[in-house]
Amino acid sequence: MRTVLLQAAGGGDPIIQLLFWAGIILIFYFFMVRPQIKKSKEAKKFRESLSKGSKVVTIGGIHGKIVEIQDKVVVLDTGGTKLRVEKTAISSDGSTNEQELTNKK
């Protein structure tokens, strides 16, 4: 009885505590960090694959067609108006959004 009380007060075996914290770190990595890294790589790959004539949507929801691509800037034609937008502000391919909208109608 006395040893049980001493173990409970002392915090237990340090190896078990180490395994517990290692498990928490692994769970955190696989459920939070790794998916974010994968998503970031996919977004970078998408931005590098942009080409003239592609329809895109910006983070702010502006739909446009790429007219010109520079180093970090893309010029979008939004139907009469041309906008200079950072590449990092482009969030998705606009052609897939148009297909989704026509399928909903």
Secondary structure, DSSP 8 states (H G I E B T S, - for coil): -HHHHHHHHHTS-HHHHHHHHHHHHHHHIIIIIHHHHHHHHHHHHHHHT--TT-EEEETT--EEEEEEE-SSEEEEE-SS-EEEEEGGGEEEEHHHHHHHHHHH-
